[in-house]
Amino acid sequence: MTLGQKITKIRKEKKLSQIDVANFVGVSRDAISKYERDDIVPSVENAKKIAKVLNVSLDYLVSEDDTLEVVDITMINRMKEIQRLSDDDKSTIVKIIDAFIRDTKTKKAYS
């Protein structure tokens, strides 16, 4: 998926208009349209702003690796907070997450 396709896909998922994104980035709606059509590539600064308004990592947005999943920046921030915890607290958090994922997969398997 190209950069433009990713911008379009995520923008629509977030229910943002091109004008919403343009206003946040500080460019015209036409510029966002050109980014989405892959007619032009945003500057690094504008790409960072686009990633921020779409709430995804810049890595995801510019990566050519289609196997990467959308990385929600709020999850990255949570992970940073978890890393600051004591080893015991981190272990507890991991056990809770693992149990939740296991239970969710089990529910899906029997649905």
C-alpha positions as CSV (number, residue, x, y, z in Angstrom):
1,M,0.0,0.0,0.0
2,T,1.4,3.4,-0.9
3,L,1.7,6.4,1.4
4,G,-1.2,8.1,-0.3
5,Q,-3.4,5.0,0.0
6,K,-2.5,4.7,3.7
7,I,-3.4,8.4,4.3
8,T,-6.7,8.0,2.6
9,K,-7.6,4.7,4.3
10,I,-6.8,5.9,7.8
11,R,-8.3,9.4,7.3
12,K,-11.6,7.8,6.2
13,E,-11.5,5.3,9.1
14,K,-11.0,8.2,11.5
15,K,-13.9,10.0,9.7
16,L,-11.7,13.0,9.0
17,S,-12.1,15.2,5.9
18,Q,-9.2,16.3,3.7
19,I,-9.9,19.8,5.0
20,D,-9.6,18.5,8.6
21,V,-6.2,17.0,7.9
22,A,-5.1,20.0,5.8
23,N,-5.9,22.4,8.6
24,F,-4.0,20.4,11.2
25,V,-0.9,20.0,8.9
26,G,-1.1,23.7,7.7
27,V,-1.4,22.9,4.0
28,S,-4.2,23.2,1.5
29,R,-6.9,20.6,0.9
30,D,-5.4,20.3,-2.6
31,A,-2.1,19.3,-1.1
32,I,-3.7,16.5,0.9
33,S,-5.5,15.4,-2.2
34,K,-2.2,15.2,-4.1
35,Y,-0.6,13.3,-1.2
36,E,-3.5,10.8,-1.3
37,R,-3.2,10.3,-5.1
38,D,0.6,9.9,-4.7
39,D,1.1,12.9,-7.1
40,I,3.5,14.5,-4.5
41,V,5.2,13.3,-1.4
42,P,4.8,15.3,1.8
43,S,7.9,16.8,3.5
44,V,9.1,14.9,6.6
45,E,7.6,17.6,8.8
46,N,4.2,17.3,7.0
47,A,4.4,13.5,7.1
48,K,5.0,13.7,10.9
49,K,2.0,16.0,11.3
50,I,-0.2,13.7,9.2
51,A,0.8,10.7,11.3
52,K,0.0,12.7,14.4
53,V,-3.5,13.8,13.2
54,L,-4.2,10.2,12.1
55,N,-2.9,8.9,15.4
56,V,-0.5,6.4,13.8
57,S,3.3,6.0,13.9
58,L,5.3,7.7,11.2
59,D,7.0,4.3,10.6
60,Y,3.7,2.8,9.7
61,L,2.7,5.6,7.4
62,V,5.9,5.7,5.3
63,S,6.8,2.0,5.4
64,E,6.6,0.1,2.2
65,D,6.2,-3.1,4.2
66,D,2.5,-4.0,3.7
67,T,2.7,-6.6,6.5
68,L,3.0,-3.8,9.2
69,E,-0.3,-3.1,11.0
70,V,-1.5,0.3,12.0
71,V,0.3,1.3,15.1
72,D,-1.9,3.4,17.3
73,I,0.3,6.1,18.9
74,T,-1.7,6.0,22.1
75,M,-0.7,2.3,22.4
76,I,3.0,3.2,21.9
77,N,2.6,5.8,24.7
78,R,1.1,3.2,27.0
79,M,3.9,0.9,26.3
80,K,6.4,3.6,27.2
81,E,4.6,4.0,30.5
82,I,4.7,0.3,31.1
83,Q,8.4,0.2,30.5
84,R,8.9,2.7,33.3
85,L,7.2,0.3,35.8
86,S,9.1,-2.0,38.2
87,D,9.9,-5.5,36.8
88,D,7.2,-7.0,39.1
89,D,4.6,-4.6,37.8
90,K,5.6,-5.2,34.2
91,S,5.3,-8.9,34.8
92,T,1.8,-8.4,36.2
93,I,0.7,-6.3,33.2
94,V,2.0,-8.8,30.7
95,K,0.1,-11.6,32.5
96,I,-3.1,-9.6,32.4
97,I,-2.7,-8.8,28.7
98,D,-1.8,-12.4,27.8
99,A,-4.9,-13.7,29.7
100,F,-7.1,-11.2,28.0
101,I,-5.8,-12.1,24.5
102,R,-6.1,-15.8,25.3
103,D,-9.7,-15.3,26.5
104,T,-10.6,-13.2,23.5
105,K,-9.2,-15.7,21.0
106,T,-11.1,-18.5,22.8
107,K,-14.4,-16.6,22.6
108,K,-13.8,-16.0,18.9
109,A,-13.1,-19.6,18.3
110,Y,-16.4,-20.7,19.8
111,S,-18.5,-17.9,18.2
